[in-house]
Amino acid sequence: EQKEKELEEALQTVKQQADKEKQVLRDELESLRKQLTSRASPPPTGVPAAPPAGVPVAPPAGVPAAPGIPAAPGVPAAPGIPAAPGIPAAPGIPAAPGIPAAPGIPAAPGIPAAPGVPAAPGVPSAPGIPPPPGMAFMGGAPAEFRLPAKKAIKPRVNMRRFHWTMVKDADVKKSVWNDVDDSAVKIDVDEFESMFCQRQVKKKGGGSGDDDEQKQQSKPAKKQAIKLVDPKRSYNIDISLARFRMTHQHIRDSIMELDGKVLTADTVQQLLKTVPTAEEVELVKSFVADGGDPKSLGNTEQFFLAVSSIPRIQRRLQLFLFKQQFAALTKAVDGSLECVDTALQQIRKSSSLRTVFQVILAHGNYMNGSTRKGGAYGFRLSALTRLASAKSVDNSTNLLSYIIRYCKKKFPKAAKWTQELSAVRDAARCEQNFLGAEIRKMQGSINQLAAELKVANRSKEDRFVPTMSAFHTKAQTQSKAAGEWLARIEKEYVETRDFMNEGGDKKMTWEKFFDKFVSFMNAWDKEEAKMRRLAEAAAKAAKRAEYEKNMKNKRKKREKDKLKKGSLVKRVFGTLRKGAPAQIMQELEKRRAAGGVQVSMLPLTKSHALRSGQRSLRKQEAAQRKAHLQRTSKRNELAKLMKERADDIASAPKCDACGCTDFVPHPFKKGYCNQCFHAHF
């Protein structure tokens, strides 16, 4: 333990001494560089020239001369610092005479040694480190930067090729590859060659042996397609190419001719997913340039090779897709612009809307009275949504319901103001920023098409220029008209917004402006529907009450008639007392003719007739009671169902946008149904 401790202390001492020597060397080398830079006169090209030959620079005593810089004559180099006996030297610091230059400090190349004076022995220069800036001497035009060629590797057997794209020499220094040294990797040659060598086909030979074994050995191995592209991308591209059901050459010719019958919009969108990148094209071309067989490539690689001759294929397909979708795009944009334009005109010209505003303003001023909010000349549109919140004293109605009833009574035409603003709901779904972005995107694609037409190939095989030139002229005219229309509508919108006194929020888009009217229209329609349901329920209740009243009067009348005429039993007994069976038969016949009991016409005795009449009367009354109970039960059940249905409709959630009840509320926007959520948001 004591010996190990001594060794560690000695090693630490040597390391500290070596660090000090390194620092001294760095300082001296830096001072020498400054001296050389100050002495050198700059050449006309701006690069400092070398100092005159034969001018020695003497380093201080005890410090070795920098590599490549001659030591002063007569000044011996400092002797090496021997390591302590029995103590190993510090890593990287040899104990040999002469202290080597610190690693990582480059020597100043290009400075010749003084004639006849050898350089200090044992001081090697740092290999592989470029000279410091300003110390290299340039002459003539700068050549392309080249790294030193690596040692050629000759495998013992023919190896499979690994296809990659090499990094240029000029890009190595600024990338991660500057710090990567593959010479430090020790390759297990035997294992690597056995795994990645080319397959050896055994030749068929004569001689003894099993015939089946010879046939198996002589059978040629099936050639595997060479894959240069990422397997996952190659798999996806193969699936897309299989859907086209066309050869690679046919696809290539269709792209060159821009055949709209073959290249539909869906086909072009699929082709854009299979377009090769510049790196993939270079990879395939380099394989063929190195002598590779194109037929040995995989399906994806062969497709890349077939379309590699098409200039700017991705831009070409994008512009052709824009041409095919242009008609639908302009139709949608024009339809949205027309809808917004119509909605703005309806708001500005609607007289019924002004009448409704007039009624609301009058009632609002009356409610506010002489308070600070009374005597207003107008109100903001946000007040329209608060009408339904102003409840009556008994909470049975609200201010909006009262305004609707008042308008229907006093201004029946103005009560239908929502019909005059029929385009506002559709205009609220047209987003201003989206329309502007679509038009700008359209104009950008047209500008790209114009730039592509200038540089496009005008050969007979390439039909890009003849096909796209006429479209460019037409599309440019239509996109310009759409842009001017949008600018005019935006100006009209600003005027309408200020006209409705909503100009305080300059960033308000027109869909938010229209939403204020849509919310008021939905609340108005919802309240109207509620009032109609209540009116219909009241009418049904009144009709039912009248019916029950009439039935009650009829029952009372029948009872009075019975009291006047007397019951059948009393009349039968009265007839029997008189002793006239013929009269009993006449009474029964009258009863039957009046819809009473069905009586047999057989001759009856007095007792038989009496019993038969009593039984018939009891059956008739029981049937009437049963029928009455059934009708009453059905009426009660129907009234209960109608009441439950009315309660369900009244309590069901309703969409704030369209007022529908048959929907599931959206989880993120609680007040809107799914349809209105997608339309609005």
C-alpha positions as CSV (number, residue, x, y, z in Angstrom):
1,E,0.0,0.0,0.0
2,Q,2.8,2.4,0.8
3,K,4.5,1.6,-2.5
4,E,1.3,2.2,-4.4
5,K,0.8,5.5,-2.7
6,E,4.3,6.6,-3.6
7,L,3.7,5.6,-7.2
8,E,0.5,7.6,-7.4
9,E,2.2,10.7,-5.9
10,A,5.1,10.4,-8.3
11,L,2.7,9.9,-11.3
12,Q,0.8,13.0,-10.2
13,T,4.0,15.0,-10.0
14,V,5.0,14.0,-13.5
15,K,1.5,14.9,-14.9
16,Q,1.7,18.3,-13.3
17,Q,5.1,18.9,-14.7
18,A,4.0,17.7,-18.2
19,D,1.0,20.1,-18.1
20,K,3.3,23.0,-17.3
21,E,5.6,22.1,-20.2
22,K,2.6,21.9,-22.5
23,Q,1.4,25.3,-21.5
24,V,4.9,26.8,-22.0
25,L,5.0,25.2,-25.4
26,R,1.6,26.7,-26.3
27,D,2.6,30.2,-25.2
28,E,5.9,30.1,-27.1
29,L,4.3,28.8,-30.2
30,E,1.7,31.6,-30.1
31,S,4.4,34.2,-29.6
32,L,6.3,32.8,-32.6
33,R,3.2,33.0,-34.8
34,K,2.6,36.6,-33.8
35,Q,6.3,37.4,-34.6
36,L,6.1,35.7,-38.0
37,T,2.8,37.5,-38.8
38,S,4.2,40.9,-37.8
39,R,7.4,40.4,-39.8
40,A,5.8,39.0,-43.0
41,S,4.7,41.6,-45.6
42,P,1.3,40.8,-47.2
43,P,1.5,39.8,-50.9
44,P,-0.9,41.5,-53.4
45,T,-3.4,38.7,-53.1
46,G,-3.9,39.5,-49.4
47,V,-2.2,36.3,-48.1
48,P,0.9,36.8,-45.9
49,A,4.2,35.6,-47.5
50,A,6.7,33.4,-45.8
51,P,9.7,35.0,-43.9
52,P,13.0,35.0,-45.7
53,A,14.9,31.7,-45.7
54,G,17.7,31.5,-43.3
55,V,16.3,33.6,-40.5
56,P,16.4,31.5,-37.4
57,V,14.2,32.0,-34.5
58,A,15.7,31.0,-31.2
59,P,13.4,29.5,-28.7
60,P,14.0,30.1,-25.0
61,A,16.3,27.8,-23.0
62,G,14.6,24.6,-22.0
63,V,11.9,24.8,-24.6
64,P,12.2,22.7,-27.8
65,A,11.8,24.4,-31.1
66,A,8.5,24.2,-32.8
67,P,8.2,21.6,-35.6
68,G,9.2,23.0,-38.9
69,I,10.9,26.0,-37.4
70,P,14.7,25.9,-37.3
71,A,16.5,26.2,-34.0
72,A,19.1,28.9,-33.6
73,P,22.7,27.7,-34.3
74,G,24.5,26.9,-31.1
75,V,21.5,26.6,-28.9
76,P,21.1,22.9,-28.0
77,A,17.6,21.5,-27.4
78,A,16.6,20.9,-23.9
79,P,17.4,17.4,-22.7
80,G,14.5,15.1,-22.1
81,I,13.1,14.9,-18.6
82,P,13.6,11.3,-17.5
83,A,10.9,9.5,-15.6
84,A,11.4,8.5,-12.0
85,P,12.9,5.1,-11.7
86,G,10.2,2.4,-11.3
87,I,7.5,4.9,-12.1
88,P,5.7,4.5,-15.5
89,A,5.6,7.6,-17.6
90,A,2.4,9.5,-18.0
91,P,0.3,8.5,-20.9
92,G,1.1,10.4,-24.1
93,I,4.5,11.8,-22.6
94,P,7.4,9.7,-23.7
95,A,10.5,9.5,-21.6
96,A,12.8,9.7,-24.6
97,P,15.2,12.7,-25.0
98,G,13.4,15.7,-26.4
99,I,10.0,16.8,-25.4
100,P,7.5,16.2,-28.3
101,A,5.2,18.9,-29.5
102,A,1.9,19.1,-27.6
103,P,-0.8,17.1,-29.4
104,G,-3.4,19.3,-31.0
105,I,-0.9,22.2,-31.7
106,P,-0.2,22.4,-35.4
107,A,3.1,23.2,-36.7
108,A,3.6,26.2,-39.0
109,P,4.1,24.5,-42.4
110,G,5.7,26.1,-45.4
111,I,8.6,27.7,-43.4
112,P,11.9,26.3,-44.7
113,A,14.7,25.4,-42.3
114,A,17.9,27.4,-42.2
115,P,20.5,26.0,-44.5
116,G,22.8,23.7,-42.8
117,V,21.0,23.8,-39.5
118,P,19.0,20.6,-38.8
119,A,15.8,20.8,-36.9
120,A,15.7,19.6,-33.4
121,P,15.5,15.8,-33.3
122,G,12.7,14.0,-31.6
123,V,10.1,16.7,-32.2
124,P,7.6,15.3,-34.7
125,S,4.8,17.5,-36.1
126,A,1.2,16.8,-35.4
127,P,-0.1,14.7,-38.3
128,G,-3.4,15.3,-39.9
129,I,-4.0,18.8,-38.5
130,P,-4.5,21.6,-41.0
131,P,-2.4,24.7,-40.9
132,P,-3.7,27.7,-39.0
133,P,-5.6,30.3,-40.9
134,G,-3.4,33.0,-42.6
135,M,-0.3,30.7,-42.7
136,A,-1.1,28.9,-46.0
137,F,0.2,30.3,-49.2
138,M,-2.1,30.3,-52.1
139,G,-1.3,30.7,-55.8
140,G,-3.6,31.0,-58.8
141,A,-7.3,30.1,-58.8
142,P,-8.6,28.0,-55.8
143,A,-9.1,24.4,-56.7
144,E,-11.8,22.1,-55.4
145,F,-11.1,20.9,-51.9
146,R,-9.9,17.3,-51.8
147,L,-9.1,15.1,-48.9
148,P,-6.2,12.7,-49.1
149,A,-7.2,9.4,-50.7
150,K,-7.6,6.5,-48.3
151,K,-5.7,3.3,-48.6
152,A,-7.4,1.0,-51.1
153,I,-9.1,-2.1,-49.6
154,K,-8.9,-5.3,-51.5
155,P,-11.2,-8.1,-50.1
156,R,-10.0,-11.6,-50.5
157,V,-13.4,-12.6,-52.1
158,N,-16.0,-10.8,-54.2
159,M,-18.2,-8.9,-51.7
160,R,-21.8,-7.7,-52.1
161,R,-22.2,-4.0,-52.8
162,F,-23.5,-1.6,-50.3
163,H,-25.1,1.3,-52.2
164,W,-24.9,4.7,-50.5
165,T,-24.5,8.4,-51.4
166,M,-21.0,9.6,-50.5
167,V,-20.5,12.9,-48.7
168,K,-18.5,15.4,-50.7
169,D,-15.0,16.2,-49.5
170,A,-15.8,19.9,-49.0
171,D,-18.7,19.0,-46.7
172,V,-16.8,16.6,-44.4
173,K,-15.0,19.3,-42.4
174,K,-18.2,21.0,-41.3
175,S,-20.1,17.8,-40.4
176,V,-19.9,14.9,-38.0
177,W,-17.6,13.0,-40.3
178,N,-14.7,15.2,-39.5
179,D,-14.4,13.5,-36.1
180,V,-15.0,9.9,-37.5
181,D,-12.0,7.8,-38.2
182,D,-12.9,4.4,-39.7
183,S,-9.2,3.2,-39.6
184,A,-9.7,2.7,-35.8
185,V,-12.3,0.0,-36.5
186,K,-10.9,-3.5,-36.4
187,I,-13.0,-5.7,-38.8
188,D,-13.4,-9.4,-38.3
189,V,-12.4,-10.2,-41.9
190,D,-13.2,-13.9,-41.8
191,E,-16.7,-13.5,-40.3
192,F,-17.6,-10.4,-42.4
193,E,-16.5,-12.0,-45.7
194,S,-18.3,-15.2,-45.0
195,M,-21.6,-13.4,-44.3
196,F,-21.5,-10.7,-47.0
197,C,-19.7,-12.2,-49.9
198,Q,-21.3,-12.8,-53.3
199,R,-23.1,-16.1,-53.7
200,Q,-21.0,-18.7,-55.5
201,V,-22.8,-20.8,-58.0
202,K,-21.4,-24.4,-58.1
203,K,-20.7,-25.6,-61.6
204,K,-22.1,-28.9,-62.8
205,G,-19.3,-31.5,-63.0
206,G,-19.0,-35.2,-64.0
207,G,-17.7,-38.1,-61.9
208,S,-19.0,-40.4,-59.3
209,G,-21.5,-39.5,-56.7
210,D,-25.2,-39.3,-56.2
211,D,-27.1,-38.0,-59.3
212,D,-29.7,-36.2,-57.2
213,E,-27.0,-34.4,-55.2
214,Q,-25.2,-33.3,-58.4
215,K,-28.5,-32.0,-59.8
216,Q,-29.1,-30.1,-56.6
217,Q,-25.6,-28.6,-56.7
218,S,-25.9,-27.7,-60.4
219,K,-29.3,-26.0,-60.1
220,P,-28.7,-22.2,-60.5
221,A,-29.7,-20.0,-57.6
222,K,-32.6,-17.7,-58.0
223,K,-31.5,-14.1,-58.4
224,Q,-32.8,-11.7,-55.8
225,A,-33.8,-8.2,-56.7
226,I,-31.4,-5.5,-55.5
227,K,-33.1,-3.1,-53.1
228,L,-31.6,0.4,-52.8
229,V,-34.6,2.2,-51.2
230,D,-35.8,1.9,-47.6
231,P,-37.8,-1.3,-47.3
232,K,-40.9,0.3,-45.7
233,R,-41.0,3.1,-48.4
234,S,-40.4,0.5,-51.1
235,Y,-43.3,-1.6,-49.8
236,N,-45.7,1.3,-49.9
237,I,-44.6,2.4,-53.4
238,D,-45.1,-1.1,-54.7
239,I,-48.6,-1.1,-53.4
240,S,-49.4,2.2,-55.1
241,L,-47.8,1.1,-58.4
242,A,-49.9,-2.1,-58.3
243,R,-53.1,0.0,-58.2
244,F,-52.2,1.8,-61.4
245,R,-52.1,-1.4,-63.4
246,M,-49.7,0.2,-65.9
247,T,-46.1,-0.4,-66.8
248,H,-43.4,2.0,-65.7
249,Q,-42.9,3.2,-69.2
250,H,-46.6,3.9,-69.6
251,I,-46.6,5.9,-66.4
252,R,-43.6,7.8,-67.6
253,D,-45.1,8.6,-71.0
254,S,-48.4,9.7,-69.4
255,I,-46.6,12.1,-67.2
256,M,-44.6,13.5,-70.1
257,E,-47.8,13.9,-72.2
258,L,-50.0,15.0,-69.3
259,D,-52.8,12.7,-70.4
260,G,-55.8,13.8,-68.4
261,K,-57.7,10.5,-69.1
262,V,-55.0,8.5,-67.5
263,L,-53.8,10.9,-64.9
264,T,-57.0,11.7,-63.0
265,A,-56.9,13.7,-59.8
266,D,-56.8,10.6,-57.6
267,T,-54.0,9.1,-59.7
268,V,-51.9,12.2,-59.5
269,Q,-52.3,12.3,-55.8
270,Q,-51.1,8.8,-55.5
271,L,-48.2,9.4,-57.9
272,L,-47.1,12.4,-55.7
273,K,-46.5,9.8,-52.9
274,T,-44.3,7.7,-55.1
275,V,-42.2,10.5,-56.6
276,P,-38.4,9.8,-55.9
277,T,-36.3,12.3,-54.1
278,A,-33.1,13.7,-55.6
279,E,-31.0,11.4,-53.3
280,E,-33.0,8.3,-54.5
281,V,-32.6,9.3,-58.1
282,E,-28.8,9.8,-57.6
283,L,-28.6,6.4,-55.9
284,V,-30.3,4.5,-58.7
285,K,-28.3,6.4,-61.4
286,S,-25.0,5.7,-59.6
287,F,-25.8,2.0,-59.5
288,V,-26.3,2.0,-63.3
289,A,-23.3,4.2,-63.9
290,D,-21.1,1.7,-61.9
291,G,-22.1,-1.1,-64.3
292,G,-25.1,-2.5,-62.5
293,D,-27.8,-4.3,-64.4
294,P,-31.1,-2.3,-64.3
295,K,-33.1,-5.5,-64.6
296,S,-31.6,-6.7,-61.3
297,L,-33.2,-3.8,-59.4
298,G,-36.4,-4.1,-57.5
299,N,-39.8,-2.8,-58.7
300,T,-39.5,0.5,-56.9
301,E,-35.9,1.1,-58.1
302,Q,-36.9,0.4,-61.7
303,F,-39.8,2.8,-61.4
304,F,-37.4,5.5,-60.1
305,L,-35.0,4.8,-62.9
306,A,-37.9,5.1,-65.5
307,V,-39.1,8.5,-64.2
308,S,-35.6,9.9,-63.4
309,S,-35.4,11.5,-66.8
310,I,-38.5,13.6,-66.2
311,P,-37.4,17.1,-65.2
312,R,-38.8,18.4,-61.9
313,I,-41.4,15.6,-61.8
314,Q,-42.8,16.6,-58.4
315,R,-43.5,20.2,-59.4
316,R,-44.9,19.0,-62.7
317,L,-47.4,16.7,-61.0
318,Q,-48.4,19.4,-58.4
319,L,-49.1,21.9,-61.1
320,F,-51.1,19.4,-63.2
321,L,-53.1,18.5,-60.1
322,F,-53.8,22.2,-59.6
323,K,-55.1,22.4,-63.1
324,Q,-57.5,19.4,-62.6
325,Q,-58.8,20.8,-59.3
326,F,-59.0,24.5,-60.4
327,A,-62.6,24.4,-61.7
328,A,-63.9,23.0,-58.4
329,L,-61.7,25.4,-56.4
330,T,-62.9,28.5,-58.2
331,K,-66.6,27.3,-58.0
332,A,-66.3,26.9,-54.2
333,V,-64.5,30.3,-53.8
334,D,-67.0,32.1,-56.0
335,G,-69.9,30.5,-54.3
336,S,-68.6,31.6,-50.8
337,L,-67.9,35.1,-52.0
338,E,-71.4,35.4,-53.6
339,C,-73.0,34.2,-50.4
340,V,-71.1,36.7,-48.2
341,D,-71.9,39.5,-50.7
342,T,-75.6,38.6,-50.6
343,A,-75.7,38.5,-46.8
344,L,-74.1,41.9,-46.5
345,Q,-76.7,43.4,-48.9
346,Q,-79.6,41.8,-47.0
347,I,-78.4,43.2,-43.7
348,R,-78.1,46.7,-45.0
349,K,-81.4,46.7,-46.9
350,S,-83.7,44.8,-44.6
351,S,-86.5,47.1,-43.5
352,S,-88.0,44.4,-41.2
353,L,-84.8,44.2,-39.3
354,R,-84.9,48.0,-38.6
355,T,-88.5,47.7,-37.4
356,V,-87.5,44.9,-35.0
357,F,-84.6,47.0,-33.7
358,Q,-87.1,49.9,-33.3
359,V,-89.5,47.8,-31.1
360,I,-86.6,46.4,-29.0
361,L,-85.2,50.0,-28.5
362,A,-88.6,51.3,-27.4
363,H,-89.2,48.6,-24.9
364,G,-85.6,48.7,-23.6
365,N,-85.8,52.4,-23.0
366,Y,-89.1,52.0,-21.2
367,M,-87.7,49.3,-18.9
368,N,-84.6,51.3,-18.1
369,G,-86.7,54.5,-17.5
370,S,-84.7,57.4,-16.2
371,T,-81.6,55.4,-15.2
372,R,-78.3,56.1,-16.8
373,K,-79.0,53.3,-19.3
374,G,-82.3,54.8,-20.3
375,G,-83.0,57.2,-23.2
376,A,-80.6,55.3,-25.5
377,Y,-80.6,56.0,-29.3
378,G,-79.3,52.6,-30.1
379,F,-77.7,49.4,-28.7
380,R,-74.9,47.0,-29.6
381,L,-75.7,43.7,-31.3
382,S,-74.6,41.8,-28.2
383,A,-77.8,43.0,-26.5
384,L,-79.9,40.8,-28.8
385,T,-78.8,37.6,-27.1
386,R,-79.9,39.0,-23.7
387,L,-83.5,39.4,-24.6
388,A,-84.3,35.8,-23.7
389,S,-82.6,36.2,-20.3
390,A,-85.0,39.1,-19.2
391,K,-87.7,37.1,-17.4
392,S,-91.2,38.3,-16.4
393,V,-92.3,38.6,-12.8
394,D,-93.8,35.1,-12.6
395,N,-91.0,33.6,-14.8
396,S,-93.6,32.3,-17.3
397,T,-92.2,34.3,-20.2
398,N,-89.3,36.5,-21.3
399,L,-88.7,39.8,-23.1
400,L,-88.0,38.1,-26.4
401,S,-91.3,36.2,-26.3
402,Y,-93.1,39.5,-25.6
403,I,-91.3,41.3,-28.5
404,I,-92.3,38.5,-30.9
405,R,-96.0,38.6,-29.8
406,Y,-95.9,42.4,-30.1
407,C,-94.4,42.3,-33.6
408,K,-96.9,39.8,-34.7
409,K,-99.8,41.9,-33.4
410,K,-98.6,45.3,-34.5
411,F,-96.1,44.6,-37.3
412,P,-96.9,41.2,-38.8
413,K,-94.7,41.7,-41.8
414,A,-91.6,42.7,-39.7
415,A,-92.1,39.5,-37.6
416,K,-90.9,37.5,-40.6
417,W,-87.6,39.4,-40.7
418,T,-85.5,36.1,-40.5
419,Q,-86.8,35.2,-44.0
420,E,-85.2,38.4,-45.4
421,L,-81.8,37.4,-44.0
422,S,-81.8,33.9,-45.7
423,A,-78.2,34.1,-46.7
424,V,-76.7,35.1,-43.3
425,R,-76.6,31.5,-41.9
426,D,-74.7,30.3,-44.9
427,A,-72.4,33.3,-44.9
428,A,-71.5,32.6,-41.3
429,R,-69.9,29.3,-42.4
430,C,-67.6,31.1,-44.9
431,E,-64.4,32.0,-43.0
432,Q,-62.8,35.2,-44.2
433,N,-59.2,34.2,-43.5
434,F,-59.7,30.8,-45.2
435,L,-61.0,32.4,-48.3
436,G,-58.2,34.8,-48.5
437,A,-55.7,32.0,-48.0
438,E,-57.3,29.9,-50.7
439,I,-57.1,32.8,-53.2
440,R,-53.5,33.6,-52.3
441,K,-52.6,29.9,-52.6
442,M,-54.3,29.9,-56.0
443,Q,-52.3,32.9,-57.2
444,G,-49.1,31.4,-55.8
445,S,-49.7,28.2,-57.8
446,I,-50.3,30.3,-60.9
447,N,-47.0,32.1,-60.4
448,Q,-45.2,28.8,-60.0
449,L,-46.8,27.7,-63.2
450,A,-45.6,30.8,-65.0
451,A,-42.0,30.2,-63.7
452,E,-42.1,26.6,-64.7
453,L,-43.3,27.5,-68.2
454,K,-40.2,29.7,-68.7
455,V,-37.8,26.9,-67.9
456,A,-39.8,23.9,-69.2
457,N,-38.5,21.7,-72.0
458,R,-40.1,22.4,-75.3
459,S,-39.4,19.1,-77.0
460,K,-42.0,17.1,-79.0
461,E,-42.1,14.4,-76.3
462,D,-42.8,16.8,-73.5
463,R,-46.3,18.3,-73.7
464,F,-46.1,20.4,-70.6
465,V,-45.9,23.8,-72.3
466,P,-48.7,23.2,-74.9
467,T,-51.0,21.8,-72.2
468,M,-50.5,24.3,-69.5
469,S,-50.0,27.5,-71.4
470,A,-53.7,28.0,-72.3
471,F,-54.7,27.0,-68.7
472,H,-52.3,29.5,-67.3
473,T,-53.9,32.4,-69.2
474,K,-57.4,31.3,-68.1
475,A,-56.5,30.7,-64.5
476,Q,-54.6,34.0,-64.2
477,T,-57.7,35.9,-65.3
478,Q,-60.1,34.1,-63.0
479,S,-57.8,34.3,-60.0
480,K,-57.3,38.0,-60.6
481,A,-61.1,38.5,-60.7
482,A,-61.6,36.5,-57.5
483,G,-58.9,38.6,-55.7
484,E,-60.6,41.8,-56.8
485,W,-64.0,40.5,-55.7
486,L,-62.6,39.6,-52.3
487,A,-61.2,43.0,-51.9
488,R,-64.5,44.7,-52.8
489,I,-66.4,42.4,-50.4
490,E,-63.9,43.1,-47.5
491,K,-64.5,46.8,-48.1
492,E,-68.3,46.3,-48.0
493,Y,-68.0,44.3,-44.9
494,V,-66.1,47.0,-43.1
495,E,-68.8,49.5,-44.1
496,T,-71.6,47.2,-43.0
497,R,-69.8,46.5,-39.7
498,D,-69.4,50.2,-39.0
499,F,-73.0,50.7,-40.1
500,M,-74.1,48.3,-37.4
501,N,-71.9,50.2,-34.9
502,E,-69.6,47.1,-34.5
503,G,-66.4,48.9,-35.7
504,G,-64.8,48.9,-32.3
505,D,-63.2,45.5,-32.9
506,K,-61.1,46.0,-36.0
507,K,-59.9,42.4,-35.9
508,M,-63.5,40.9,-36.1
509,T,-63.9,38.7,-39.1
510,W,-67.1,38.6,-41.0
511,E,-68.1,35.1,-39.8
512,K,-68.0,36.4,-36.2
513,F,-70.1,39.4,-37.3
514,F,-72.7,37.2,-39.0
515,D,-72.7,34.9,-35.9
516,K,-74.3,37.7,-33.9
517,F,-77.2,37.8,-36.3
518,V,-77.4,33.9,-36.5
519,S,-77.6,33.6,-32.7
520,F,-80.5,36.2,-32.6
521,M,-82.2,34.4,-35.5
522,N,-81.9,31.0,-33.8
523,A,-83.3,32.4,-30.5
524,W,-86.2,34.1,-32.4
525,D,-87.1,30.9,-34.3
526,K,-86.7,28.8,-31.1
527,E,-89.0,31.1,-29.2
528,E,-91.5,31.2,-32.1
529,A,-91.5,27.4,-32.2
530,K,-92.1,27.3,-28.4
531,M,-95.0,29.7,-28.7
532,R,-96.5,27.6,-31.5
533,R,-96.3,24.5,-29.4
534,L,-97.9,26.2,-26.5
535,A,-100.7,27.6,-28.7
536,E,-101.3,24.2,-30.2
537,A,-101.4,22.6,-26.8
538,A,-103.9,25.3,-25.6
539,A,-106.1,24.7,-28.7
540,K,-106.1,21.0,-28.1
541,A,-106.9,21.5,-24.4
542,A,-109.8,23.9,-25.3
543,K,-111.1,21.4,-27.9
544,R,-110.9,18.6,-25.4
545,A,-112.7,20.7,-22.8
546,E,-115.5,21.5,-25.3
547,Y,-115.8,17.8,-26.2
548,E,-116.1,16.8,-22.6
549,K,-118.6,19.5,-22.0
550,N,-120.7,18.3,-24.9
551,M,-120.5,14.7,-23.7
552,K,-121.6,15.7,-20.2
553,N,-124.5,17.6,-21.6
554,K,-125.5,14.6,-23.7
555,R,-125.4,12.3,-20.7
556,K,-127.5,14.7,-18.7
557,K,-130.0,14.8,-21.5
558,R,-130.2,11.1,-21.7
559,E,-130.8,10.8,-18.0
560,K,-133.6,13.4,-18.2
561,D,-135.2,11.5,-21.1
562,K,-135.0,8.3,-19.1
563,L,-136.7,10.0,-16.1
564,K,-139.5,11.3,-18.4
565,K,-140.2,8.1,-20.2
566,G,-139.4,5.8,-17.3
567,S,-137.3,2.7,-17.4
568,L,-138.1,-0.4,-19.4
569,V,-138.7,-2.4,-16.3
570,K,-141.3,0.1,-15.1
571,R,-143.0,0.2,-18.4
572,V,-143.1,-3.7,-18.6
573,F,-144.5,-3.9,-15.1
574,G,-147.1,-1.3,-16.0
575,T,-148.1,-3.3,-19.1
576,L,-148.2,-6.5,-17.2
577,R,-150.5,-5.0,-14.7
578,K,-152.8,-4.1,-17.5
579,G,-152.5,-7.7,-18.7
580,A,-151.7,-7.1,-22.3
581,P,-148.7,-9.3,-23.7
582,A,-149.2,-7.7,-27.1
583,Q,-148.3,-4.3,-25.7
584,I,-145.1,-5.8,-24.1
585,M,-144.0,-7.1,-27.5
586,Q,-144.7,-3.7,-29.1
587,E,-142.5,-2.0,-26.4
588,L,-139.7,-4.5,-27.0
589,E,-139.9,-4.0,-30.8
590,K,-139.7,-0.2,-30.3
591,R,-136.7,-0.7,-28.1
592,R,-135.0,-2.9,-30.6
593,A,-135.7,-0.5,-33.4
594,A,-134.2,2.3,-31.4
595,G,-130.9,0.3,-31.0
596,G,-131.6,-1.4,-27.8
597,V,-131.6,-5.1,-26.9
598,Q,-132.0,-7.7,-29.6
599,V,-135.2,-9.5,-28.7
600,S,-136.4,-12.8,-30.1
601,M,-139.8,-12.7,-31.8
602,L,-141.0,-16.0,-30.2
603,P,-144.3,-15.8,-28.3
604,L,-143.5,-14.9,-24.7
605,T,-145.3,-15.5,-21.5
606,K,-145.6,-12.7,-19.0
607,S,-142.8,-14.0,-16.6
608,H,-140.5,-15.0,-19.5
609,A,-140.8,-11.6,-21.1
610,L,-140.1,-9.8,-17.8
611,R,-137.0,-11.8,-17.1
612,S,-135.7,-11.4,-20.7
613,G,-136.2,-7.7,-20.6
614,Q,-134.4,-7.3,-17.3
615,R,-131.4,-9.3,-18.5
616,S,-131.2,-7.4,-21.8
617,L,-131.3,-4.1,-20.0
618,R,-128.5,-5.1,-17.5
619,K,-126.3,-6.3,-20.4
620,Q,-126.8,-3.1,-22.3
621,E,-126.0,-0.9,-19.3
622,A,-122.9,-3.0,-18.5
623,A,-121.7,-2.8,-22.1
624,Q,-122.1,1.0,-22.1
625,R,-120.2,1.3,-18.8
626,K,-117.4,-0.9,-20.1
627,A,-117.2,1.1,-23.4
628,H,-117.2,4.4,-21.4
629,L,-114.4,3.2,-19.1
630,Q,-112.3,2.1,-22.1
631,R,-112.7,5.4,-23.9
632,T,-111.9,7.3,-20.7
633,S,-108.8,5.1,-20.1
634,K,-107.6,5.7,-23.7
635,R,-108.1,9.4,-23.4
636,N,-106.2,9.6,-20.1
637,E,-103.4,7.5,-21.5
638,L,-103.2,9.6,-24.7
639,A,-103.1,12.8,-22.6
640,K,-100.3,11.4,-20.4
641,L,-98.2,10.5,-23.5
642,M,-98.8,14.0,-25.0
643,K,-97.8,15.6,-21.8
644,E,-94.6,13.5,-21.5
645,R,-93.7,14.2,-25.1
646,A,-94.2,18.0,-24.6
647,D,-92.0,17.8,-21.4
648,D,-89.3,15.9,-23.3
649,I,-89.3,18.4,-26.1
650,A,-89.2,21.3,-23.7
651,S,-86.3,19.8,-21.6
652,A,-84.3,18.4,-24.5
653,P,-81.0,20.0,-25.3
654,K,-81.1,22.2,-28.3
655,C,-78.4,23.4,-30.7
656,D,-77.6,27.1,-30.3
657,A,-76.9,27.4,-34.0
658,C,-79.9,25.5,-35.7
659,G,-82.3,24.9,-32.8
660,C,-82.6,21.1,-33.5
661,T,-83.2,18.7,-30.7
662,D,-82.4,15.4,-32.4
663,F,-78.7,15.4,-31.8
664,V,-76.0,14.4,-29.3
665,P,-74.2,17.4,-27.8
666,H,-70.6,17.8,-29.0
667,P,-68.0,17.0,-26.3
668,F,-65.9,20.1,-27.0
669,K,-68.5,22.7,-28.0
670,K,-71.4,22.1,-25.6
671,G,-73.9,24.4,-27.3
672,Y,-73.6,23.0,-30.8
673,C,-74.7,19.8,-32.5
674,N,-72.2,17.8,-34.6
675,Q,-73.3,19.2,-37.9
676,C,-73.2,22.9,-36.8
677,F,-69.8,22.3,-35.0
678,H,-68.2,21.1,-38.2
679,A,-69.8,23.9,-40.2
680,H,-68.7,26.6,-37.7
681,F,-65.4,25.4,-36.2
